[in-house]
Amino acid sequence: EAQVTQNPRYLITVTGKKLTVTCSQNMNHEYMSWYRQDPGLGLRQIYYSMNVEVTDKGDVPEGYKVSRKEKRNFPLILESPSPNQTSLYFCASSSPQKETQYFGPGTRLLVL
Amino acid sequence: GQNIDQPTEMTATEGAIVQINCTYQTSGFNGLFWYQQHAGEAPTFLSYNVLDGLEEKGRFSSFLSRSKGYSYLLLKELQMKDSASYLCARFSGGYNKLIFGAGTRLAVHP
């Protein structure tokens, strides 16, 4: 089954404690992306990757890092989380034409 | 959402038709998407319009006018399961950055 998976699905952490949210897709997609979703603001793009070792900033990259060492994986790293990073995070992947993005199930993060 | 406007909330009756509008800035336009998102779930793709006109997919249709920076999603024969948020999105600066509107929360009542 074609899918995008994220782990963990739910996470409560404290300010400053480094964390990583994993994202994996099994569709051999080149393009992957991370979004955060906040009430009233909609989905905002954090980082995207056009292929292995090729990443670039989206609209809200501050406080986040990503890496793309393999085609299927695109982890999101919060080196020093802060409460304003409390949000719902979605990973997505798409084919080269980018006509359809497939979203993962989401990771709900609470930073205390 | 940045440069994309859509109503915050709408209500409709089961079996009726509803139109959800979306306006956007026309500069650098490369296509417009509609996604459906049920509460607590991931967005799912509904449509992608590049050319002007209406595209129909079953009960859902999407319209685009590039010159007016305007799109709408038309939902016919509404069902209770259509209660969800509907997200309008467009590419920004090429095909790598996708900008979403804040979404329209649709409530379908019996």
Interface residues (C-beta under 8 A of the other chain):
Chain A: Y31 S33 Y35 G40 L41 G42 L43 R44 Q45 Y48 M50 D56 G58 D59 F90 K98 E99 T100 Q101 Y102 F103 G104 P105 G106
Chain B: G1 Q2 G31 G40 E41 A42 P43 T44 F45 Y48 L87 A89 F91 Y95 N96 K97 L98 I99 F100 G101 A102 G103
